[in-house]
Amino acid sequence: MPLIPWLRWSEALPRLSARSPAETVLETLMLELAGQMRQAERQQRERSNALRKVCTGVDYSWLARTPRATYDLSARERLQLEDVCAKIQPAYCGPAILRFRQLMAELEPEVQEVSRLFRSVLQEVLDRMKQEEEARRLTRQWSLRPRSSPALGAFKTRARICPFASDIRTISEDVERDARPPPRTWSMPEFRAAKEH
């Protein structure tokens, strides 16, 4: 057995791994879309065959095979979807695929509706990415704020918050400290009977 094909194969490996993460995400998402479209087309064909069999009462599918009509995306729609897929960060690729598969299983859409459903999932993921990025930005902005600002210093002198020391007595403190119960229930007003003379 010649070793030349094996050597060529090992030379091709670095080129495969030289792809950027964005290219990998784009390719993975588009492969998922193509696979789900094939699956939807197969299910649609099976449903139409089952309906025809019920309506006619006869199954001639074994006798003649009809040519398979494959649905394909237009070039414009494919480019638009690739553009949206390129914006997805690698950390969000897996959750996007899982959400897409979940919706496909729940809705069982026609093959023409799959790309629209895919686009809505991608938009959902992009919105979540923006929300999390905004939250990170606000957190970073808050943590970088100078500690000795006059407004914050004035707030510290006016109000001190100590969760374990409180001047307000509560029923739970009385129970914990085995103190005698209060003369009346805290939530009820105190009623006294009129003294008879």
N, CA and C atoms as an extended XYZ file, in Angstrom:
591
Properties=species:S:1:pos:R:3:atomname:S:1:resname:S:1:resid:I:1 pbc="F F F"
N         0.842       -1.187        0.000 N   MET     1
C         0.000        0.000        0.000 CA  MET     1
C         0.884        1.246        0.000 C   MET     1
N         0.672        2.145       -0.931 N   PRO     2
C         1.530        3.323       -1.009 CA  PRO     2
C         1.236        4.293        0.141 C   PRO     2
N         2.255        4.987        0.579 N   LEU     3
C         2.131        5.936        1.683 CA  LEU     3
C         1.843        7.356        1.224 C   LEU     3
N         1.882        7.604       -0.072 N   ILE     4
C         1.702        8.966       -0.574 CA  ILE     4
C         0.324        9.541       -0.213 C   ILE     4
N        -0.796        8.769       -0.374 N   PRO     5
C        -2.073        9.362        0.039 CA  PRO     5
C        -2.122        9.724        1.517 C   PRO     5
N        -1.502        8.935        2.373 N   TRP     6
C        -1.501        9.236        3.801 CA  TRP     6
C        -0.715       10.507        4.093 C   TRP     6
N         0.395       10.671        3.390 N   LEU     7
C         1.190       11.876        3.599 CA  LEU     7
C         0.432       13.111        3.129 C   LEU     7
N        -0.274       12.988        2.008 N   ARG     8
C        -1.059       14.120        1.526 CA  ARG     8
C        -2.185       14.446        2.506 C   ARG     8
N        -2.778       13.416        3.088 N   TRP     9
C        -3.853       13.633        4.047 CA  TRP     9
C        -3.345       14.381        5.271 C   TRP     9
N        -2.145       13.999        5.753 N   SER    10
C        -1.606       14.676        6.930 CA  SER    10
C        -1.199       16.110        6.614 C   SER    10
N        -0.861       16.405        5.350 N   GLU    11
C        -0.540       17.782        4.975 CA  GLU    11
C        -1.797       18.651        4.928 C   GLU    11
N        -2.927       18.030        4.659 N   ALA    12
C        -4.173       18.791        4.553 CA  ALA    12
C        -4.755       19.155        5.914 C   ALA    12
N        -4.349       18.482        6.969 N   LEU    13
C        -4.903       18.742        8.299 CA  LEU    13
C        -4.699       20.163        8.795 C   LEU    13
N        -3.504       20.729        8.720 N   PRO    14
C        -3.347       22.102        9.221 CA  PRO    14
C        -4.234       23.109        8.487 C   PRO    14
N        -4.495       22.873        7.196 N   ARG    15
C        -5.346       23.801        6.460 CA  ARG    15
C        -6.778       23.756        6.975 C   ARG    15
N        -7.235       22.569        7.385 N   LEU    16
C        -8.580       22.461        7.918 CA  LEU    16
C        -8.712       23.180        9.255 C   LEU    16
N        -7.681       23.080       10.089 N   SER    17
C        -7.768       23.696       11.403 CA  SER    17
C        -7.423       25.179       11.377 C   SER    17
N        -7.018       25.703       10.204 N   ALA    18
C        -6.634       27.110       10.116 CA  ALA    18
C        -7.844       28.027        9.948 C   ALA    18
N        -9.039       27.466        9.924 N   ARG    19
C       -10.234       28.304        9.781 CA  ARG    19
C       -10.466       29.104       11.056 C   ARG    19
N       -11.017       30.267       10.867 N   SER    20
C       -11.318       31.111       12.027 CA  SER    20
C       -12.579       30.588       12.716 C   SER    20
N       -12.764       30.932       13.996 N   PRO    21
C       -13.981       30.510       14.700 CA  PRO    21
C       -15.258       31.013       14.032 C   PRO    21
N       -15.220       32.217       13.449 N   ALA    22
C       -16.410       32.752       12.778 CA  ALA    22
C       -16.775       31.901       11.567 C   ALA    22
N       -15.763       31.454       10.809 N   GLU    23
C       -16.033       30.591        9.655 CA  GLU    23
C       -16.600       29.252       10.095 C   GLU    23
N       -16.075       28.718       11.195 N   THR    24
C       -16.567       27.441       11.708 CA  THR    24
C       -18.025       27.563       12.149 C   THR    24
N       -18.358       28.650       12.838 N   VAL    25
C       -19.736       28.869       13.278 CA  VAL    25
C       -20.649       29.002       12.071 C   VAL    25
N       -20.230       29.778       11.073 N   LEU    26
C       -21.029       29.969        9.864 CA  LEU    26
C       -21.294       28.640        9.171 C   LEU    26
N       -20.253       27.853        8.999 N   GLU    27
C       -20.409       26.568        8.311 CA  GLU    27
C       -21.289       25.613        9.119 C   GLU    27
N       -21.105       25.587       10.435 N   THR    28
C       -21.892       24.692       11.285 CA  THR    28
C       -23.372       25.059       11.234 C   THR    28
N       -23.680       26.346       11.330 N   LEU    29
C       -25.078       26.772       11.306 CA  LEU    29
C       -25.733       26.513        9.953 C   LEU    29
N       -25.003       26.752        8.872 N   MET    30
C       -25.573       26.517        7.545 CA  MET    30
C       -25.748       25.019        7.269 C   MET    30
N       -24.843       24.185        7.779 N   LEU    31
C       -25.020       22.736        7.650 CA  LEU    31
C       -26.240       22.266        8.433 C   LEU    31
N       -26.440       22.851        9.600 N   GLU    32
C       -27.621       22.505       10.403 CA  GLU    32
C       -28.904       22.888        9.656 C   GLU    32
N       -28.909       24.062        9.039 N   LEU    33
C       -30.073       24.488        8.267 CA  LEU    33
C       -30.336       23.529        7.112 C   LEU    33
N       -29.280       23.154        6.380 N   ALA    34
C       -29.460       22.249        5.242 CA  ALA    34
C       -29.988       20.890        5.711 C   ALA    34
N       -29.461       20.384        6.814 N   GLY    35
C       -29.928       19.103        7.341 CA  GLY    35
C       -31.382       19.153        7.785 C   GLY    35
N       -31.770       20.225        8.444 N   GLN    36
C       -33.154       20.363        8.893 CA  GLN    36
C       -34.111       20.549        7.719 C   GLN    36
N       -33.636       21.203        6.650 N   MET    37
C       -34.484       21.351        5.464 CA  MET    37
C       -34.704       20.001        4.790 C   MET    37
N       -33.652       19.181        4.709 N   ARG    38
C       -33.815       17.835        4.138 CA  ARG    38
C       -34.782       17.007        4.972 C   ARG    38
N       -34.645       17.109        6.294 N   GLN    39
C       -35.535       16.361        7.189 CA  GLN    39
C       -36.981       16.824        7.030 C   GLN    39
N       -37.203       18.135        6.951 N   ALA    40
C       -38.559       18.663        6.779 CA  ALA    40
C       -39.143       18.226        5.442 C   ALA    40
N       -38.302       18.206        4.399 N   GLU    41
C       -38.766       17.771        3.083 CA  GLU    41
C       -39.157       16.288        3.106 C   GLU    41
N       -38.363       15.491        3.787 N   ARG    42
C       -38.670       14.065        3.900 CA  ARG    42
C       -39.978       13.845        4.654 C   ARG    42
N       -40.159       14.574        5.754 N   GLN    43
C       -41.399       14.442        6.520 CA  GLN    43
C       -42.604       14.915        5.718 C   GLN    43
N       -42.423       15.989        4.960 N   GLN    44
C       -43.514       16.501        4.133 CA  GLN    44
C       -43.899       15.477        3.069 C   GLN    44
N       -42.913       14.837        2.464 N   ARG    45
C       -43.174       13.822        1.453 CA  ARG    45
C       -43.886       12.613        2.062 C   ARG    45
N       -43.459       12.202        3.261 N   GLU    46
C       -44.104       11.070        3.928 CA  GLU    46
C       -45.552       11.393        4.287 C   GLU    46
N       -45.808       12.633        4.731 N   ARG    47
C       -47.180       13.021        5.050 CA  ARG    47
C       -48.067       13.016        3.815 C   ARG    47
N       -47.535       13.531        2.699 N   SER    48
C       -48.343       13.561        1.471 CA  SER    48
C       -48.586       12.145        0.945 C   SER    48
N       -47.603       11.240        1.068 N   ASN    49
C       -47.802        9.850        0.651 CA  ASN    49
C       -48.844        9.169        1.528 C   ASN    49
N       -48.788        9.410        2.832 N   ALA    50
C       -49.764        8.807        3.737 CA  ALA    50
C       -51.163        9.339        3.453 C   ALA    50
N       -51.275       10.640        3.156 N   LEU    51
C       -52.578       11.224        2.832 CA  LEU    51
C       -53.123       10.648        1.527 C   LEU    51
N       -52.258       10.498        0.522 N   ARG    52
C       -52.680        9.925       -0.752 CA  ARG    52
C       -53.134        8.481       -0.573 C   ARG    52
N       -52.419        7.760        0.268 N   LYS    53
C       -52.766        6.362        0.525 CA  LYS    53
C       -54.130        6.259        1.218 C   LYS    53
N       -54.392        7.172        2.157 N   VAL    54
C       -55.686        7.169        2.850 CA  VAL    54
C       -56.806        7.548        1.891 C   VAL    54
N       -56.547        8.561        1.030 N   CYS    55
C       -57.597        9.025        0.108 CA  CYS    55
C       -57.922        7.980       -0.956 C   CYS    55
N       -56.904        7.360       -1.543 N   THR    56
C       -57.145        6.400       -2.632 CA  THR    56
C       -57.353        4.983       -2.128 C   THR    56
N       -56.800        4.673       -0.981 N   GLY    57
C       -56.904        3.321       -0.429 CA  GLY    57
C       -55.901        2.363       -1.030 C   GLY    57
N       -55.066        2.827       -1.937 N   VAL    58
C       -54.088        1.960       -2.609 CA  VAL    58
C       -52.721        2.613       -2.513 C   VAL    58
N       -51.702        1.798       -2.329 N   ASP    59
C       -50.334        2.287       -2.237 CA  ASP    59
C       -49.554        1.821       -3.458 C   ASP    59
N       -49.280        2.759       -4.369 N   TYR    60
C       -48.503        2.438       -5.560 CA  TYR    60
C       -47.072        2.969       -5.458 C   TYR    60
N       -46.644        3.344       -4.284 N   SER    61
C       -45.315        3.926       -4.148 CA  SER    61
C       -44.213        2.930       -4.498 C   SER    61
N       -44.482        1.643       -4.358 N   TRP    62
C       -43.490        0.627       -4.697 CA  TRP    62
C       -43.364        0.465       -6.203 C   TRP    62
N       -44.414        0.840       -6.956 N   LEU    63
C       -44.440        0.607       -8.397 CA  LEU    63
C       -43.682        1.687       -9.164 C   LEU    63
N       -43.920        2.910       -8.839 N   ALA    64
C       -43.277        4.008       -9.572 CA  ALA    64
C       -42.797        5.053       -8.590 C   ALA    64
N       -41.593        5.428       -8.787 N   ARG    65
C       -41.022        6.473       -7.939 CA  ARG    65
C       -41.179        7.820       -8.631 C   ARG    65
N       -41.775        8.746       -7.932 N   THR    66
C       -41.879       10.095       -8.481 CA  THR    66
C       -40.563       10.816       -8.239 C   THR    66
N       -40.169       11.686       -9.130 N   PRO    67
C       -38.909       12.417       -8.902 CA  PRO    67
C       -39.037       13.298       -7.663 C   PRO    67
N       -38.005       13.298       -6.896 N   ARG    68
C       -38.023       14.072       -5.654 CA  ARG    68
C       -37.817       15.550       -5.956 C   ARG    68
N       -38.761       16.338       -5.523 N   ALA    69
C       -38.642       17.787       -5.694 CA  ALA    69
C       -37.880       18.336       -4.499 C   ALA    69
N       -36.718       18.857       -4.737 N   THR    70
C       -35.919       19.397       -3.636 CA  THR    70
C       -36.086       20.904       -3.590 C   THR    70
N       -36.324       21.389       -2.419 N   TYR    71
C       -36.462       22.833       -2.202 CA  TYR    71
C       -35.091       23.381       -1.869 C   TYR    71
N       -34.725       24.463       -2.495 N   ASP    72
C       -33.431       25.069       -2.217 CA  ASP    72
C       -33.623       26.559       -1.972 C   ASP    72
N       -32.734       27.117       -1.186 N   LEU    73
C       -32.791       28.547       -0.895 CA  LEU    73
C       -32.357       29.347       -2.108 C   LEU    73
N       -32.928       30.519       -2.253 N   SER    74
C       -32.445       31.414       -3.306 CA  SER    74
C       -31.077       31.959       -2.889 C   SER    74
N       -30.324       32.424       -3.869 N   ALA    75
C       -28.977       32.942       -3.574 CA  ALA    75
C       -29.051       34.142       -2.636 C   ALA    75
N       -30.040       34.985       -2.833 N   ARG    76
C       -30.193       36.175       -1.982 CA  ARG    76
C       -30.489       35.782       -0.542 C   ARG    76
N       -31.420       34.826       -0.372 N   GLU    77
C       -31.778       34.391        0.981 CA  GLU    77
C       -30.601       33.707        1.674 C   GLU    77
N       -29.841       32.895        0.905 N   ARG    78
C       -28.669       32.231        1.478 CA  ARG    78
C       -27.637       33.254        1.957 C   ARG    78
N       -27.398       34.279        1.155 N   LEU    79
C       -26.426       35.307        1.547 CA  LEU    79
C       -26.889       36.067        2.791 C   LEU    79
N       -28.186       36.357        2.867 N   GLN    80
C       -28.704       37.052        4.047 CA  GLN    80
C       -28.537       36.192        5.297 C   GLN    80
N       -28.838       34.897        5.183 N   LEU    81
C       -28.686       34.009        6.337 CA  LEU    81
C       -27.220       33.862        6.729 C   LEU    81
N       -26.335       33.782        5.737 N   GLU    82
C       -24.904       33.691        6.047 CA  GLU    82
C       -24.416       34.952        6.745 C   GLU    82
N       -24.954       36.095        6.338 N   ASP    83
C       -24.583       37.363        6.973 CA  ASP    83
C       -24.997       37.377        8.445 C   ASP    83
N       -26.203       36.866        8.733 N   VAL    84
C       -26.667       36.816       10.125 CA  VAL    84
C       -25.858       35.782       10.909 C   VAL    84
N       -25.569       34.627       10.286 N   CYS    85
C       -24.791       33.582       10.970 CA  CYS    85
C       -23.390       34.064       11.328 C   CYS    85
N       -22.828       34.931       10.491 N   ALA    86
C       -21.475       35.430       10.750 CA  ALA    86
C       -21.420       36.315       11.994 C   ALA    86
N       -22.562       36.842       12.422 N   LYS    87
C       -22.599       37.695       13.620 CA  LYS    87
C       -22.694       36.893       14.912 C   LYS    87
N       -22.994       35.598       14.821 N   ILE    88
C       -23.146       34.760       16.008 CA  ILE    88
C       -21.777       34.430       16.569 C   ILE    88
N       -21.597       34.647       17.846 N   GLN    89
C       -20.332       34.309       18.496 CA  GLN    89
C       -20.271       32.803       18.741 C   GLN    89
N       -19.051       32.235       18.776 N   PRO    90
C       -18.926       30.780       18.936 CA  PRO    90
C       -19.616       30.226       20.182 C   PRO    90
N       -19.646       30.977       21.259 N   ALA    91
C       -20.268       30.486       22.496 CA  ALA    91
C       -21.781       30.329       22.351 C   ALA    91
N       -22.378       31.001       21.383 N   TYR    92
C       -23.831       30.957       21.205 CA  TYR    92
C       -24.255       29.999       20.089 C   TYR    92
N       -23.303       29.368       19.429 N   CYS    93
C       -23.615       28.478       18.306 CA  CYS    93
C       -24.395       27.254       18.787 C   CYS    93
N       -23.917       26.591       19.828 N   GLY    94
C       -24.591       25.405       20.358 CA  GLY    94
C       -26.007       25.691       20.834 C   GLY    94
N       -26.205       26.721       21.675 N   PRO    95
C       -27.578       27.045       22.085 CA  PRO    95
C       -28.496       27.396       20.919 C   PRO    95
N       -27.954       28.041       19.875 N   ALA    96
C       -28.777       28.378       18.708 CA  ALA    96
C       -29.241       27.103       18.006 C   ALA    96
N       -28.343       26.135       17.855 N   ILE    97
C       -28.708       24.878       17.195 CA  ILE    97
C       -29.732       24.118       18.033 C   ILE    97
N       -29.531       24.080       19.342 N   LEU    98
C       -30.486       23.379       20.199 CA  LEU    98
C       -31.870       24.024       20.139 C   LEU    98
N       -31.927       25.346       20.149 N   ARG    99
C       -33.212       26.041       20.071 CA  ARG    99
C       -33.896       25.781       18.730 C   ARG    99
N       -33.099       25.773       17.647 N   PHE   100
C       -33.639       25.518       16.320 CA  PHE   100
C       -34.213       24.099       16.229 C   PHE   100
N       -33.481       23.127       16.758 N   ARG   101
C       -33.965       21.742       16.741 CA  ARG   101
C       -35.234       21.593       17.583 C   ARG   101
N       -35.279       22.287       18.709 N   GLN   102
C       -36.459       22.216       19.573 CA  GLN   102
C       -37.686       22.757       18.850 C   GLN   102
N       -37.540       23.906       18.189 N   LEU   103
C       -38.671       24.485       17.457 CA  LEU   103
C       -39.072       23.623       16.266 C   LEU   103
N       -38.098       23.011       15.611 N   MET   104
C       -38.418       22.130       14.484 CA  MET   104
C       -39.232       20.933       14.963 C   MET   104
N       -38.864       20.371       16.114 N   ALA   105
C       -39.594       19.214       16.644 CA  ALA   105
C       -40.996       19.613       17.100 C   ALA   105
N       -41.128       20.799       17.685 N   GLU   106
C       -42.429       21.241       18.184 CA  GLU   106
C       -43.387       21.617       17.054 C   GLU   106
N       -42.890       22.375       16.069 N   LEU   107
C       -43.769       22.954       15.056 CA  LEU   107
C       -43.940       22.089       13.812 C   LEU   107
N       -42.929       21.260       13.495 N   GLU   108
C       -42.920       20.455       12.266 CA  GLU   108
C       -43.324       21.300       11.060 C   GLU   108
N       -42.542       22.315       10.717 N   PRO   109
C       -42.935       23.230        9.644 CA  PRO   109
C       -42.759       22.611        8.259 C   PRO   109
N       -43.407       23.235        7.273 N   GLU   110
C       -43.188       22.860        5.876 CA  GLU   110
C       -41.773       23.289        5.500 C   GLU   110
N       -41.246       22.696        4.443 N   VAL   111
C       -39.859       22.968        4.073 CA  VAL   111
C       -39.653       24.439        3.703 C   VAL   111
N       -40.679       25.109        3.182 N   GLN   112
C       -40.549       26.513        2.812 CA  GLN   112
C       -40.460       27.419        4.034 C   GLN   112
N       -40.936       26.955        5.184 N   GLU   113
C       -40.951       27.772        6.394 CA  GLU   113
C       -39.700       27.598        7.255 C   GLU   113
N       -38.853       26.626        6.904 N   VAL   114
C       -37.697       26.313        7.749 CA  VAL   114
C       -36.718       27.480        7.807 C   VAL   114
N       -36.451       28.114        6.668 N   SER   115
C       -35.477       29.216        6.668 CA  SER   115
C       -35.995       30.398        7.491 C   SER   115
N       -37.305       30.649        7.443 N   ARG   116
C       -37.884       31.731        8.246 CA  ARG   116
C       -37.754       31.424        9.739 C   ARG   116
N       -37.992       30.165       10.100 N   LEU   117
C       -37.846       29.758       11.496 CA  LEU   117
C       -36.393       29.868       11.940 C   LEU   117
N       -35.476       29.484       11.058 N   PHE   118
C       -34.039       29.574       11.351 CA  PHE   118
C       -33.641       31.028       11.576 C   PHE   118
N       -34.145       31.921       10.729 N   ARG   119
C       -33.830       33.346       10.871 CA  ARG   119
C       -34.354       33.898       12.201 C   ARG   119
N       -35.548       33.457       12.623 N   SER   120
C       -36.100       33.941       13.891 CA  SER   120
C       -35.263       33.448       15.070 C   SER   120
N       -34.747       32.219       14.983 N   VAL   121
C       -33.880       31.707       16.053 CA  VAL   121
C       -32.588       32.508       16.105 C   VAL   121
N       -32.007       32.790       14.946 N   LEU   122
C       -30.771       33.583       14.921 CA  LEU   122
C       -30.997       34.981       15.486 C   LEU   122
N       -32.144       35.569       15.179 N   GLN   123
C       -32.454       36.908       15.710 CA  GLN   123
C       -32.615       36.854       17.226 C   GLN   123
N       -33.232       35.783       17.710 N   GLU   124
C       -33.381       35.584       19.158 CA  GLU   124
C       -32.011       35.530       19.833 C   GLU   124
N       -31.089       34.785       19.218 N   VAL   125
C       -29.739       34.642       19.780 CA  VAL   125
C       -29.003       35.980       19.731 C   VAL   125
N       -29.152       36.706       18.630 N   LEU   126
C       -28.493       38.015       18.543 CA  LEU   126
C       -29.024       38.979       19.596 C   LEU   126
N       -30.329       38.950       19.838 N   ASP   127
C       -30.911       39.806       20.879 CA  ASP   127
C       -30.359       39.440       22.248 C   ASP   127
N       -30.237       38.137       22.526 N   ARG   128
C       -29.690       37.699       23.812 CA  ARG   128
C       -28.229       38.133       23.942 C   ARG   128
N       -27.476       38.032       22.833 N   MET   129
C       -26.077       38.472       22.861 CA  MET   129
C       -25.985       39.958       23.203 C   MET   129
N       -26.858       40.760       22.589 N   LYS   130
C       -26.840       42.203       22.854 CA  LYS   130
C       -27.198       42.501       24.308 C   LYS   130
N       -28.190       41.802       24.839 N   GLN   131
C       -28.587       42.018       26.233 CA  GLN   131
C       -27.457       41.674       27.190 C   GLN   131
N       -26.809       40.543       26.953 N   GLU   132
C       -25.714       40.138       27.845 CA  GLU   132
C       -24.522       41.062       27.712 C   GLU   132
N       -24.247       41.530       26.492 N   GLU   133
C       -23.149       42.475       26.301 CA  GLU   133
C       -23.444       43.801       27.006 C   GLU   133
N       -24.692       44.248       26.940 N   GLU   134
C       -25.087       45.480       27.624 CA  GLU   134
C       -24.967       45.319       29.140 C   GLU   134
N       -25.363       44.162       29.651 N   ALA   135
C       -25.243       43.913       31.090 CA  ALA   135
C       -23.775       43.889       31.508 C   ALA   135
N       -22.919       43.258       30.695 N   ARG   136
C       -21.485       43.240       31.008 CA  ARG   136
C       -20.900       44.640       30.965 C   ARG   136
N       -21.340       45.440       29.981 N   ARG   137
C       -20.825       46.804       29.861 CA  ARG   137
C       -21.227       47.645       31.070 C   ARG   137
N       -22.485       47.504       31.502 N   LEU   138
C       -22.933       48.261       32.668 CA  LEU   138
C       -22.210       47.819       33.928 C   LEU   138
N       -21.991       46.517       34.064 N   THR   139
C       -21.261       46.013       35.229 CA  THR   139
C       -19.829       46.531       35.234 C   THR   139
N       -19.193       46.503       34.057 N   ARG   140
C       -17.817       46.979       33.947 CA  ARG   140
C       -17.759       48.471       34.225 C   ARG   140
N       -18.751       49.213       33.716 N   GLN   141
C       -18.797       50.656       33.937 CA  GLN   141
C       -18.985       50.968       35.419 C   GLN   141
N       -19.830       50.211       36.095 N   TRP   142
C       -20.069       50.426       37.516 CA  TRP   142
C       -18.831       50.086       38.338 C   TRP   142
N       -18.129       49.012       37.945 N   SER   143
C       -16.948       48.622       38.719 CA  SER   143
C       -15.779       49.575       38.485 C   SER   143
N       -15.762       50.272       37.354 N   LEU   144
C       -14.672       51.211       37.077 CA  LEU   144
C       -14.937       52.603       37.626 C   LEU   144
N       -16.127       52.842       38.163 N   ARG   145
C       -16.475       54.152       38.716 CA  ARG   145
C       -15.591       54.435       39.929 C   ARG   145
N       -15.084       55.667       40.077 N   PRO   146
C       -14.218       55.973       41.222 CA  PRO   146
C       -14.959       55.825       42.541 C   PRO   146
N       -14.253       55.280       43.511 N   ARG   147
C       -14.867       54.987       44.806 CA  ARG   147
C       -15.080       56.247       45.655 C   ARG   147
N       -14.317       57.295       45.442 N   SER   148
C       -14.379       58.462       46.310 CA  SER   148
C       -15.223       59.578       45.697 C   SER   148
N       -16.313       59.213       45.065 N   SER   149
C       -17.172       60.259       44.513 CA  SER   149
C       -17.940       60.920       45.650 C   SER   149
N       -18.215       62.228       45.569 N   PRO   150
C       -18.876       62.918       46.671 CA  PRO   150
C       -20.288       62.411       46.921 C   PRO   150
N       -21.008       62.049       45.873 N   ALA   151
C       -22.383       61.584       46.074 CA  ALA   151
C       -22.388       60.261       46.831 C   ALA   151
N       -21.470       59.387       46.477 N   LEU   152
C       -21.406       58.091       47.141 CA  LEU   152
C       -20.939       58.271       48.589 C   LEU   152
N       -19.994       59.192       48.829 N   GLY   153
C       -19.536       59.440       50.189 CA  GLY   153
C       -20.639       60.016       51.061 C   GLY   153
N       -21.433       60.909       50.506 N   ALA   154
C       -22.542       61.487       51.261 CA  ALA   154
C       -23.575       60.416       51.583 C   ALA   154
N       -23.767       59.514       50.661 N   PHE   155
C       -24.728       58.443       50.901 CA  PHE   155
C       -24.245       57.536       52.031 C   PHE   155
N       -22.955       57.255       52.051 N   LYS   156
C       -22.430       56.375       53.095 CA  LYS   156
C       -22.573       57.003       54.477 C   LYS   156
N       -22.389       58.308       54.591 N   THR   157
C       -22.480       58.930       55.913 CA  THR   157
C       -23.916       59.029       56.382 C   THR   157
N       -24.842       59.172       55.448 N   ARG   158
C       -26.235       59.332       55.847 CA  ARG   158
C       -26.892       58.011       56.221 C   ARG   158
N       -26.655       56.978       55.474 N   ALA   159
C       -27.353       55.719       55.726 CA  ALA   159
C       -26.348       54.583       55.829 C   ALA   159
N       -26.392       53.922       56.943 N   ARG   160
C       -25.529       52.752       57.121 CA  ARG   160
C       -26.429       51.532       57.178 C   ARG   160
N       -26.080       50.576       56.369 N   ILE   161
C       -26.881       49.359       56.304 CA  ILE   161
C       -26.080       48.242       56.937 C   ILE   161
N       -26.639       47.666       57.954 N   CYS   162
C       -26.008       46.532       58.621 CA  CYS   162
C       -27.086       45.449       58.761 C   CYS   162
N       -26.957       44.350       58.029 N   PRO   163
C       -28.049       43.372       58.021 CA  PRO   163
C       -28.219       42.607       59.319 C   PRO   163
N       -27.207       42.593       60.190 N   PHE   164
C       -27.302       41.779       61.403 CA  PHE   164
C       -27.634       42.576       62.652 C   PHE   164
N       -27.520       43.887       62.580 N   ALA   165
C       -27.854       44.707       63.739 CA  ALA   165
C       -28.990       45.630       63.351 C   ALA   165
N       -30.035       45.588       64.136 N   SER   166
C       -31.190       46.395       63.797 CA  SER   166
C       -31.809       46.958       65.071 C   SER   166
N       -32.329       48.172       64.962 N   ASP   167
C       -33.008       48.775       66.098 CA  ASP   167
C       -34.477       48.386       66.141 C   ASP   167
N       -34.963       47.807       65.078 N   ILE   168
C       -36.369       47.431       65.014 CA  ILE   168
C       -36.524       46.018       65.540 C   ILE   168
N       -37.357       45.903       66.562 N   ARG   169
C       -37.582       44.570       67.131 CA  ARG   169
C       -38.624       43.846       66.302 C   ARG   169
N       -38.382       42.576       66.100 N   THR   170
C       -39.337       41.748       65.356 CA  THR   170
C       -39.704       40.553       66.211 C   THR   170
N       -40.744       39.892       65.830 N   ILE   171
C       -41.185       38.706       66.575 CA  ILE   171
C       -40.138       37.608       66.507 C   ILE   171
N       -39.493       37.469       65.353 N   SER   172
C       -38.496       36.403       65.223 CA  SER   172
C       -37.315       36.631       66.163 C   SER   172
N       -36.936       37.889       66.429 N   GLU   173
C       -35.860       38.156       67.382 CA  GLU   173
C       -36.260       37.716       68.783 C   GLU   173
N       -37.529       37.949       69.145 N   ASP   174
C       -37.992       37.540       70.474 CA  ASP   174
C       -37.956       36.021       70.620 C   ASP   174
N       -38.346       35.332       69.593 N   VAL   175
C       -38.338       33.869       69.651 CA  VAL   175
C       -36.911       33.351       69.730 C   VAL   175
N       -36.014       33.932       68.944 N   GLU   176
C       -34.635       33.466       68.924 CA  GLU   176
C       -33.926       33.743       70.252 C   GLU   176
N       -34.237       34.844       70.895 N   ARG   177
C       -33.537       35.213       72.122 CA  ARG   177
C       -34.276       34.748       73.377 C   ARG   177
N       -35.320       33.992       73.208 N   ASP   178
C       -36.142       33.505       74.328 CA  ASP   178
C       -36.630       34.656       75.204 C   ASP   178
N       -36.939       35.741       74.582 N   ALA   179
C       -37.449       36.886       75.344 CA  ALA   179
C       -38.930       36.652       75.623 C   ALA   179
N       -39.427       37.358       76.606 N   ARG   180
C       -40.851       37.192       76.912 CA  ARG   180
C       -41.651       37.771       75.754 C   ARG   180
N       -42.783       37.197       75.468 N   PRO   181
C       -43.568       37.653       74.317 CA  PRO   181
C       -44.041       39.074       74.529 C   PRO   181
N       -44.249       39.789       73.480 N   PRO   182
C       -44.720       41.176       73.597 CA  PRO   182
C       -46.124       41.187       74.192 C   PRO   182
N       -46.529       42.309       74.772 N   PRO   183
C       -47.839       42.367       75.427 CA  PRO   183
C       -48.998       42.185       74.436 C   PRO   183
N       -48.784       42.413       73.187 N   ARG   184
C       -49.849       42.219       72.211 CA  ARG   184
C       -49.230       41.675       70.928 C   ARG   184
N       -50.051       41.206       70.064 N   THR   185
C       -49.563       40.716       68.775 CA  THR   185
C       -49.196       41.916       67.927 C   THR   185
N       -48.102       41.801       67.233 N   TRP   186
C       -47.581       42.946       66.496 CA  TRP   186
C       -48.541       43.440       65.417 C   TRP   186
N       -49.254       42.537       64.779 N   SER   187
C       -50.091       42.971       63.670 CA  SER   187
C       -51.485       43.401       64.111 C   SER   187
N       -51.841       43.165       65.359 N   MET   188
C       -53.186       43.502       65.841 CA  MET   188
C       -53.108       44.639       66.852 C   MET   188
N       -54.093       45.529       66.843 N   PRO   189
C       -54.101       46.576       67.871 CA  PRO   189
C       -54.466       45.964       69.235 C   PRO   189
N       -54.090       46.643       70.266 N   GLU   190
C       -54.331       46.128       71.604 CA  GLU   190
C       -55.712       46.594       72.077 C   GLU   190
N       -56.558       45.628       72.423 N   PHE   191
C       -57.884       45.928       72.919 CA  PHE   191
C       -57.948       45.569       74.398 C   PHE   191
N       -58.504       46.456       75.190 N   ARG   192
C       -58.651       46.156       76.620 CA  ARG   192
C       -60.116       46.297       76.982 C   ARG   192
N       -60.508       45.397       77.810 N   ALA   193
C       -61.892       45.459       78.268 CA  ALA   193
C       -62.029       46.585       79.276 C   ALA   193
N       -63.190       47.211       79.300 N   ALA   194
C       -63.422       48.313       80.229 CA  ALA   194
C       -63.493       47.748       81.642 C   ALA   194
N       -62.807       48.404       82.591 N   LYS   195
C       -62.790       47.914       83.979 CA  LYS   195
C       -64.109       48.281       84.642 C   LYS   195
N       -64.650       47.316       85.379 N   GLU   196
C       -65.904       47.556       86.094 CA  GLU   196
C       -65.603       48.151       87.473 C   GLU   196
N       -66.369       49.166       87.864 N   HIS   197
C       -66.162       49.808       89.184 CA  HIS   197
C       -67.103       49.310       90.172 C   HIS   197
